Amino acid sequence: MIPGLKKRVLNLHDVIMYVAIARKHLRLMLLLMAASLSAGLAYYVYARPVYYARALVQMDYLALPVDTDKIYHDGRIRAIIREMMAPHIVERTARKLGLKGSAREIASKYVLKVSIRQNSEKNLEIEVWPTTAPLANVWAETLVNEFLSYRKEKRVHDRDEIFEAYTRETEEVRNKLIANIGKRFDFKDERDSQKTLIELNEMRSIPVELVRIRKRLDELGRVRIQIQDPALDSVTKLSLIATVAMEKTPDINFLGPLSQDSNSSGDTAADDGKNSGQTSGNSMVVVPSMVSSARPWEGLEKQQQQLKNERAEASKIYLPGHHKMIALTKQMEDVRKQLDAEFQVAQNRLEVEYQHLLNKKQDFEHKLPQYADVNKKADLIKLDSTLFDNGQLRWNSIYKQMMQRLQALDYAYDKERIDLTFAGLTEVHDRPVSPNRMKLLIFTLALGAVLALGIPFLIEYLDHTLSNLDQVESAFQLRGLGIVPKVETTTAPALIDTEDSTKSSLVENFRVIRTNLLSMGALSKPPHVMMITSAMPKEGKTVVSSNLAISFAQTGSKTLLVDTDLRRGRLHRLFGYRKSPGLSNVLLGEATLDEALRPTTHENLTVLSAGRHLETGTELLGSQKFADLMTLLRGTFDRIVIDTPPVLGLSETSILQRYVDGVLFVIWSGHTPIRNMKAAIEMLNGNGANFYGFILNRLDLNATQNYYQYYYYSHDYYYNTHTLENA
């Protein structure tokens, strides 16, 4: 076929399928369309008319020294819009206009919808959909005015409440501050902080003094050891003592010559020096004449040196026994004794100081632990004081913040960060905007079309059955041998009969099946023994088996029809026989095969019914006796058609597969679920079934999609052909 032509044929086939589906559900589609139009008409008749108005509210942003939004939390755009649409504002607006009811009742009776949004110019647009024209003219303005009034009243109310609450709070904070002052004094008294600080000040110099005393003792101890040397004379020892004594002596400041304005009297100068020395603490101010008296032994040392020099000069002139030499020697001895005396005094003074420092050192060392305890106690007191003061500062800060908040409230309660001004209506409709006849008509027609087209196709999509040969072949890879049209009958199921012209189409259907089945012998085993089965009960396999056997008999083949459903077989009813004797009686030995085989009114056709019904038929069909029986029957008949129980839930079909040449699968068109078909075919394949193909049974040729697709199977076609032949 030409590719383009093939594509057009396929498109035409799709169109035919869609038209067929539409014709199949035409009543439902018309009903859905009528229901949609009726719903639209009812809405138009009974719906309440709705009007429309749009207003503009101008917003001015003001820069205030105090941000009122932080105080009242109502200065942002979202907060304003949310508050204007709040139920209490709607109820307040309605009461102003003389309407009564809750916000829900107002929304259902008077104003169906209100929309507030900010436009590109940062102003507010209010859209209103009321049920009366007067409300469309006044609702927006009244809403804005009532919102502003409520906002002002709320701010005054909030300010008064906050003032009252803050006044109580500030009084409590003030009382806490006063109480904390008393607690602070009590805190200090409880811990003896003043006494501890005095003790700490008194003992603060102990570590420093102890270090100084130890250093001084080291110096004095070194000199004490040095002056014990007998090789040293008194002058040298006094010089060593003087080295440490110098450090103890006060600082000496020499005063220069007195100015002319100063008193010339030496006594006055001496008095002034004395007084200034007293005021300077450890410093002493002396005149140069006082320096010589600071170390008397130095004069004796000079005198001794002078006497030594005089004696040395005199020894050049006089002999040692000369009275002058004796006098000089005596003077030198006197000076030496004085120096020894000075040394003894200085040594005693050194020992006294050394012993005094030792005692002081021991005293300070005993006081060190006490000093550490006092210092630790002072640190703890200082830490507690700091913590107490921090708490005190926190209360001060709270008090300060509360006072600032009160001042801000008092200032900002009548100040607006965003000033709202109603600028008037920008659009208003005196005629109802809803319901709109044209829009409603278009909507109902569109809804009806969507429902009328969508629901039938949805039904088809949710249909999990198959009614098309091509679909079954594609889904299960089985060959379609033919169809059996649906036959309306009120009596027994229809059996083909060449004498009955009304059943001529049914005869042709089975002729097609027979021809296709015989052609399968070239591809697999020849159809000598055939098994007819289905997935579920009541799918018509018994009628199909009977008609197929009749069709084979019409060709002159000696045909046997066997009912292997030993549980509830009903093949005998189609031919008007009793069920016994039958197959079960033969297998049980209750009857012979010749007694069970029954001829029919159809030439060349013999029937072997199921016989007595048994629940243990599986064991009989699987016995050696049945195998021997099948071997005997194969040699007697040209064609054997076996009617079996359904595949799902029963085991007979699986047992019978090894005795047959192939399987014919019967599918009830538009009824057998795909999942059941799949499970049954997989079970048969699992047992090694040789599928000749399937038969689509009870196909409704009156359905449009089936009529166009299977026109050549229809009764009209065969009837018209028969009429033409007779003519």
Solvent accessible surface area in square Angstrom, and as a share of the most:
residue,aa,sasa,rsa
1,M,162,0.72
2,I,120,0.61
3,P,109,0.69
4,G,34,0.33
5,L,74,0.37
6,K,109,0.46
7,K,135,0.57
8,R,150,0.55
9,V,67,0.39
10,L,99,0.49
11,N,74,0.38
12,L,106,0.53
13,H,75,0.33
14,D,65,0.34
15,V,81,0.46
16,I,53,0.27
17,M,44,0.20
18,Y,125,0.47
19,V,71,0.41
20,A,0,0.00
21,I,22,0.11
22,A,32,0.25
23,R,138,0.50
24,K,101,0.43
25,H,24,0.11
26,L,88,0.44
27,R,215,0.78
28,L,54,0.27
29,M,28,0.13
30,L,109,0.54
31,L,116,0.58
32,L,28,0.14
33,M,55,0.24
34,A,51,0.39
35,A,55,0.43
36,S,5,0.03
37,L,65,0.32
38,S,67,0.43
39,A,62,0.48
40,G,5,0.05
41,L,115,0.57
42,A,46,0.36
43,Y,114,0.43
44,Y,84,0.32
45,V,90,0.52
46,Y,185,0.70
47,A,25,0.19
48,R,116,0.42
49,P,57,0.36
50,V,14,0.08
51,Y,33,0.13
52,Y,21,0.08
53,A,1,0.01
54,R,71,0.26
55,A,1,0.00
56,L,42,0.21
57,V,0,0.00
58,Q,83,0.37
59,M,10,0.05
60,D,57,0.29
61,Y,117,0.44
62,L,85,0.42
63,A,108,0.84
64,L,50,0.25
65,P,115,0.72
66,V,42,0.24
67,D,51,0.26
68,T,0,0.00
69,D,12,0.06
70,K,149,0.63
71,I,14,0.07
72,Y,22,0.08
73,H,135,0.60
74,D,31,0.16
75,G,1,0.01
76,R,147,0.54
77,I,33,0.17
78,R,199,0.73
79,A,18,0.14
80,I,2,0.01
81,I,32,0.16
82,R,159,0.58
83,E,54,0.24
84,M,0,0.00
85,M,86,0.38
86,A,17,0.13
87,P,83,0.52
88,H,75,0.33
89,I,0,0.00
90,V,27,0.15
91,E,46,0.21
92,R,52,0.19
93,T,0,0.00
94,A,1,0.00
95,R,151,0.55
96,K,137,0.58
97,L,54,0.27
98,G,61,0.59
99,L,31,0.16
100,K,175,0.74
101,G,35,0.34
102,S,50,0.32
103,A,19,0.15
104,R,203,0.74
105,E,80,0.36
106,I,1,0.01
107,A,45,0.35
108,S,66,0.43
109,K,101,0.43
110,Y,60,0.23
111,V,6,0.03
112,L,70,0.35
113,K,117,0.49
114,V,29,0.17
115,S,28,0.18
116,I,14,0.07
117,R,109,0.40
118,Q,64,0.29
119,N,34,0.18
120,S,111,0.71
121,E,125,0.56
122,K,122,0.52
123,N,19,0.10
124,L,0,0.00
125,E,37,0.17
126,I,0,0.00
127,E,18,0.08
128,V,1,0.00
129,W,55,0.19
130,P,0,0.00
131,T,11,0.07
132,T,60,0.35
133,A,29,0.22
134,P,93,0.58
135,L,15,0.08
136,A,1,0.01
137,N,66,0.34
138,V,63,0.36
139,W,1,0.00
140,A,2,0.01
141,E,75,0.34
142,T,16,0.10
143,L,2,0.01
144,V,1,0.00
145,N,72,0.37
146,E,19,0.09
147,F,3,0.01
148,L,57,0.28
149,S,47,0.30
150,Y,49,0.19
151,R,11,0.04
152,K,132,0.56
153,E,93,0.42
154,K,88,0.37
155,R,4,0.02
156,V,49,0.28
157,H,103,0.46
158,D,34,0.17
159,R,45,0.17
160,D,69,0.36
161,E,91,0.41
162,I,39,0.20
163,F,63,0.26
164,E,107,0.48
165,A,33,0.26
166,Y,45,0.17
167,T,81,0.47
168,R,132,0.48
169,E,78,0.35
170,T,14,0.08
171,E,86,0.39
172,E,91,0.41
173,V,6,0.03
174,R,118,0.43
175,N,73,0.38
176,K,88,0.37
177,L,25,0.13
178,I,91,0.46
179,A,49,0.38
180,N,20,0.10
181,I,91,0.46
182,G,34,0.33
183,K,116,0.49
184,R,78,0.29
185,F,123,0.51
186,D,79,0.41
187,F,22,0.09
188,K,51,0.22
189,D,104,0.54
190,E,132,0.59
191,R,86,0.31
192,D,70,0.36
193,S,5,0.03
194,Q,117,0.52
195,K,126,0.53
196,T,3,0.02
197,L,80,0.40
198,I,100,0.51
199,E,54,0.24
200,L,12,0.06
201,N,95,0.49
202,E,125,0.56
203,M,18,0.08
204,R,125,0.46
205,S,59,0.38
206,I,8,0.04
207,P,43,0.27
208,V,105,0.60
209,E,45,0.20
210,L,5,0.03
211,V,97,0.56
212,R,120,0.44
213,I,0,0.00
214,R,98,0.36
215,K,134,0.57
216,R,21,0.08
217,L,15,0.07
218,D,98,0.51
219,E,26,0.12
220,L,0,0.00
221,G,13,0.13
222,R,126,0.46
223,V,4,0.02
224,R,70,0.26
225,I,132,0.67
226,Q,71,0.32
227,I,3,0.01
228,Q,113,0.50
229,D,61,0.32
230,P,128,0.80
231,A,90,0.70
232,L,53,0.26
233,D,83,0.43
234,S,18,0.12
235,V,22,0.13
236,T,53,0.31
237,K,28,0.12
238,L,2,0.01
239,S,45,0.29
240,L,43,0.22
241,I,12,0.06
242,A,10,0.08
243,T,80,0.47
244,V,5,0.03
245,A,40,0.31
246,M,104,0.47
247,E,115,0.51
248,K,126,0.53
249,T,64,0.37
250,P,60,0.37
251,D,101,0.52
252,I,78,0.40
253,N,77,0.40
254,F,116,0.48
255,L,87,0.43
256,G,53,0.51
257,P,139,0.88
258,L,97,0.48
259,S,70,0.45
260,Q,185,0.82
261,D,141,0.73
262,S,47,0.30
263,N,93,0.48
264,S,112,0.72
265,S,53,0.34
266,G,56,0.54
267,D,108,0.56
268,T,39,0.23
269,A,27,0.21
270,A,62,0.48
271,D,76,0.39
272,D,82,0.42
273,G,11,0.10
274,K,136,0.57
275,N,82,0.42
276,S,48,0.31
277,G,12,0.12
278,Q,123,0.55
279,T,116,0.67
280,S,56,0.36
281,G,58,0.56
282,N,138,0.71
283,S,31,0.20
284,M,97,0.43
285,V,25,0.14
286,V,11,0.06
287,V,63,0.36
288,P,87,0.55
289,S,89,0.57
290,M,89,0.40
291,V,66,0.38
292,S,91,0.58
293,S,81,0.53
294,A,69,0.53
295,R,63,0.23
296,P,75,0.47
297,W,24,0.08
298,E,59,0.27
299,G,42,0.41
300,L,27,0.13
301,E,64,0.29
302,K,149,0.63
303,Q,82,0.36
304,Q,28,0.13
305,Q,99,0.44
306,Q,106,0.47
307,L,11,0.05
308,K,90,0.38
309,N,80,0.41
310,E,69,0.31
311,R,87,0.32
312,A,54,0.42
313,E,104,0.47
314,A,9,0.07
315,S,57,0.37
316,K,156,0.66
317,I,132,0.67
318,Y,68,0.26
319,L,140,0.69
320,P,104,0.65
321,G,61,0.58
322,H,56,0.25
323,H,138,0.62
324,K,96,0.40
325,M,4,0.02
326,I,98,0.50
327,A,45,0.35
328,L,16,0.08
329,T,61,0.36
330,K,133,0.56
331,Q,83,0.37
332,M,36,0.16
333,E,63,0.28
334,D,62,0.32
335,V,4,0.02
336,R,101,0.37
337,K,114,0.48
338,Q,88,0.39
339,L,3,0.01
340,D,50,0.26
341,A,56,0.43
342,E,52,0.23
343,F,25,0.10
344,Q,91,0.40
345,V,73,0.42
346,A,16,0.12
347,Q,32,0.14
348,N,75,0.38
349,R,160,0.59
350,L,6,0.03
351,E,57,0.25
352,V,103,0.59
353,E,25,0.11
354,Y,40,0.15
355,Q,97,0.43
356,H,106,0.48
357,L,13,0.07
358,L,50,0.25
359,N,79,0.41
360,K,68,0.29
361,K,53,0.23
362,Q,102,0.45
363,D,61,0.32
364,F,23,0.10
365,E,63,0.28
366,H,146,0.65
367,K,75,0.32
368,L,56,0.28
369,P,86,0.54
370,Q,97,0.43
371,Y,36,0.14
372,A,55,0.43
373,D,96,0.50
374,V,12,0.07
375,N,52,0.27
376,K,135,0.57
377,K,93,0.39
378,A,7,0.06
379,D,82,0.43
380,L,95,0.47
381,I,14,0.07
382,K,144,0.61
383,L,97,0.48
384,D,44,0.23
385,S,24,0.16
386,T,65,0.38
387,L,107,0.53
388,F,46,0.19
389,D,44,0.23
390,N,77,0.40
391,G,25,0.24
392,Q,30,0.13
393,L,111,0.55
394,R,141,0.51
395,W,54,0.19
396,N,61,0.31
397,S,49,0.32
398,I,58,0.29
399,Y,67,0.25
400,K,128,0.54
401,Q,111,0.49
402,M,23,0.10
403,M,70,0.31
404,Q,94,0.42
405,R,81,0.30
406,L,26,0.13
407,Q,119,0.53
408,A,21,0.16
409,L,0,0.00
410,D,77,0.40
411,Y,83,0.32
412,A,0,0.00
413,Y,56,0.21
414,D,78,0.41
415,K,62,0.26
416,E,48,0.21
417,R,79,0.29
418,I,5,0.03
419,D,55,0.29
420,L,9,0.05
421,T,67,0.39
422,F,47,0.20
423,A,59,0.46
424,G,22,0.21
425,L,66,0.33
426,T,82,0.48
427,E,56,0.25
428,V,61,0.35
429,H,68,0.31
430,D,105,0.55
431,R,199,0.73
432,P,65,0.41
433,V,53,0.31
434,S,33,0.21
435,P,27,0.17
436,N,63,0.32
437,R,173,0.63
438,M,122,0.54
439,K,144,0.61
440,L,27,0.13
441,L,87,0.43
442,I,103,0.52
443,F,126,0.52
444,T,8,0.05
445,L,77,0.38
446,A,51,0.40
447,L,70,0.35
448,G,0,0.00
449,A,38,0.29
450,V,99,0.57
451,L,61,0.31
452,A,6,0.04
453,L,97,0.48
454,G,36,0.34
455,I,54,0.27
456,P,1,0.01
457,F,79,0.33
458,L,94,0.47
459,I,77,0.39
460,E,46,0.21
461,Y,172,0.65
462,L,101,0.50
463,D,64,0.33
464,H,110,0.49
465,T,27,0.16
466,L,17,0.08
467,S,36,0.23
468,N,14,0.07
469,L,24,0.12
470,D,89,0.46
471,Q,85,0.38
472,V,0,0.00
473,E,59,0.26
474,S,81,0.53
475,A,62,0.48
476,F,29,0.12
477,Q,149,0.66
478,L,20,0.10
479,R,95,0.35
480,G,13,0.12
481,L,0,0.00
482,G,1,0.01
483,I,0,0.00
484,V,10,0.05
485,P,14,0.09
486,K,105,0.45
487,V,72,0.41
488,E,137,0.61
489,T,65,0.38
490,T,142,0.83
491,T,115,0.67
492,A,64,0.50
493,P,49,0.31
494,A,15,0.12
495,L,28,0.14
496,I,1,0.00
497,D,51,0.27
498,T,77,0.45
499,E,152,0.68
500,D,48,0.25
501,S,71,0.46
502,T,96,0.56
503,K,59,0.25
504,S,35,0.23
505,S,10,0.07
506,L,9,0.04
507,V,5,0.03
508,E,45,0.20
509,N,0,0.00
510,F,0,0.00
511,R,88,0.32
512,V,48,0.27
513,I,0,0.00
514,R,35,0.13
515,T,81,0.47
516,N,32,0.16
517,L,0,0.00
518,L,70,0.35
519,S,52,0.34
520,M,18,0.08
521,G,20,0.19
522,A,96,0.74
523,L,140,0.70
524,S,39,0.25
525,K,115,0.49
526,P,89,0.56
527,P,4,0.02
528,H,46,0.20
529,V,0,0.00
530,M,0,0.00
531,M,0,0.00
532,I,0,0.00
533,T,0,0.00
534,S,0,0.00
535,A,0,0.00
536,M,40,0.18
537,P,84,0.53
538,K,165,0.70
539,E,1,0.00
540,G,6,0.06
541,K,18,0.08
542,T,14,0.08
543,V,25,0.14
544,V,1,0.00
545,S,0,0.00
546,S,0,0.00
547,N,1,0.00
548,L,0,0.00
549,A,0,0.00
550,I,0,0.00
551,S,1,0.00
552,F,2,0.01
553,A,3,0.02
554,Q,73,0.32
555,T,71,0.41
556,G,50,0.48
557,S,22,0.14
558,K,94,0.40
559,T,0,0.00
560,L,0,0.00
561,L,0,0.00
562,V,1,0.01
563,D,0,0.00
564,T,0,0.00
565,D,21,0.11
566,L,0,0.00
567,R,48,0.18
568,R,157,0.57
569,G,3,0.03
570,R,92,0.34
571,L,0,0.00
572,H,15,0.07
573,R,167,0.61
574,L,23,0.12
575,F,35,0.15
576,G,67,0.65
577,Y,67,0.25
578,R,200,0.73
579,K,83,0.35
580,S,44,0.28
581,P,44,0.27
582,G,0,0.00
583,L,1,0.00
584,S,0,0.00
585,N,12,0.06
586,V,15,0.08
587,L,9,0.04
588,L,73,0.36
589,G,54,0.52
590,E,96,0.43
591,A,16,0.12
592,T,81,0.47
593,L,29,0.15
594,D,120,0.62
595,E,105,0.47
596,A,0,0.00
597,L,35,0.17
598,R,31,0.11
599,P,103,0.65
600,T,24,0.14
601,T,138,0.80
602,H,43,0.19
603,E,141,0.63
604,N,59,0.30
605,L,5,0.02
606,T,23,0.14
607,V,1,0.00
608,L,0,0.00
609,S,1,0.01
610,A,0,0.00
611,G,0,0.00
612,R,101,0.37
613,H,64,0.28
614,L,25,0.12
615,E,121,0.54
616,T,83,0.48
617,G,0,0.00
618,T,26,0.15
619,E,116,0.52
620,L,29,0.14
621,L,0,0.00
622,G,33,0.32
623,S,37,0.24
624,Q,125,0.56
625,K,98,0.42
626,F,1,0.00
627,A,23,0.17
628,D,79,0.41
629,L,14,0.07
630,M,5,0.02
631,T,96,0.56
632,L,102,0.51
633,L,1,0.01
634,R,76,0.28
635,G,73,0.70
636,T,61,0.35
637,F,10,0.04
638,D,78,0.40
639,R,52,0.19
640,I,0,0.00
641,V,0,0.00
642,I,0,0.00
643,D,5,0.02
644,T,1,0.00
645,P,0,0.00
646,P,11,0.07
647,V,1,0.00
648,L,48,0.24
649,G,77,0.74
650,L,47,0.23
651,S,52,0.34
652,E,1,0.00
653,T,1,0.00
654,S,34,0.22
655,I,31,0.16
656,L,0,0.00
657,Q,18,0.08
658,R,157,0.57
659,Y,27,0.10
660,V,12,0.07
661,D,15,0.08
662,G,1,0.01
663,V,1,0.01
664,L,0,0.00
665,F,0,0.00
666,V,0,0.00
667,I,0,0.00
668,W,60,0.21
669,S,14,0.09
670,G,42,0.40
671,H,86,0.38
672,T,1,0.01
673,P,25,0.16
674,I,59,0.30
675,R,170,0.62
676,N,32,0.16
677,M,0,0.00
678,K,111,0.47
679,A,44,0.34
680,A,0,0.00
681,I,9,0.04
682,E,101,0.45
683,M,80,0.36
684,L,0,0.00
685,N,81,0.41
686,G,68,0.65
687,N,75,0.38
688,G,64,0.61
689,A,19,0.15
690,N,46,0.24
691,F,29,0.12
692,Y,1,0.00
693,G,1,0.01
694,F,0,0.00
695,I,0,0.00
696,L,0,0.00
697,N,7,0.03
698,R,76,0.28
699,L,0,0.00
700,D,54,0.28
701,L,22,0.11
702,N,137,0.70
703,A,20,0.15
704,T,13,0.08
705,Q,21,0.09
706,N,9,0.05
707,Y,72,0.27
708,Y,108,0.41
709,Q,53,0.23
710,Y,11,0.04
711,Y,74,0.28
712,Y,146,0.55
713,Y,45,0.17
714,S,4,0.03
715,H,80,0.36
716,D,68,0.35
717,Y,75,0.28
718,Y,33,0.13
719,Y,124,0.47
720,N,73,0.38
721,T,52,0.30
722,H,83,0.37
723,T,66,0.39
724,L,135,0.67
725,E,128,0.57
726,N,106,0.55
727,A,116,0.90
